[in-house]
Amino acid sequence: MKRLCTPTWIVRHVLTVVLVAGFLALGWWQTSRALAGNALSWAYAFEWPIFAGFTIFLWVREARYTLRGGPAPITEPDPSTDRPTTPGVRRPVRSARPRLAAAQAGDDPALTEYNNYLAWLNANPGARPADYPGSAGSRKD
C-alpha cells in the first residue's frame, strides 16, 4: 500500500475525488434542468455520471496495476545478438512486381484510340475534350 502513498499517487487520489464530485454535481444539475422541461438535458443527466464511473474505473485499474508491480524493468539488449530485441522503425522495402503485359497496338483499336485520347489530354492540359482532333468516326456530333 506504500506504493499508493507517493506524491504522484496523492495527486491522482485528489484529482479522482475532484473529478468524480464535479461530474456527479454536473449530472445533478442536468437532472434538475431536465425535470424543468429541457429535453436535451436528459442525455447529459446520464452522461455525467458515466464520466464519473469511468474516472473511478481508471483509478481502480491504475491502482491495481501499481500494486501488482508495474511493468517489467527495462534491460539493455545483449550486444552479442545480430538482431535488435526491440522493434524499430525501418525504411520500407520495395519489391519488384511483374508488370502486366501492355496491349499490343493492333489488339484492340478502341483501346488504342482511347489511349491516344488520354495522351492528347495529358499533352494539352487546357484543352477541352471537344477539341480532340481524333478520328471523325469515333466522335458523335
Secondary structure, DSSP 8 states (H G I E B T S, - for coil): -GGGGSHHHHHHHHHHHHHHHHHHHHHHHHHHHHHTT-TTHHHHHHHHHHHHHHHHHHHHHHHHHHHHT-S-------TTSSS-SS------------------TTT-HHHHHHHHHHHHHHH-TT--GGG----TTT---
